[in-house]
Amino acid sequence: MRKHKFCDFSRTCEGCEFLRTELWPVKGSYSEMTIAFRCFAPGMRQGYHMGTTYLFCYVPAWCPKAA
C-alpha cells in the first residue's frame, strides 16, 4: 500500500533557500511586469512555478524540506 503525502498548510515557502524570484509579464499587458516565484529544490519539479505576485499558501507535498 502506498503512503500519501499531503501539503503543509501551516506555513509557506517564504525564506526557503531554493526559492527564486524573476520578472513575469502581467496578464493582458505587454509592458507591465510583476514578480514570479520559482522553486529550484533538487528533484523532478525543479523550476516549478510557486505563484505570481504572492506565494502559494502552502508547502507542496513534494518539497524535500517537508519530509
ABEGO torsion letter per residue (X at the ends): XBBBBBBBAABBABGBAABBBBBBBBBGBAABBBBBBBBABBEAABGBBAEBGBBBABBBAABAAAX
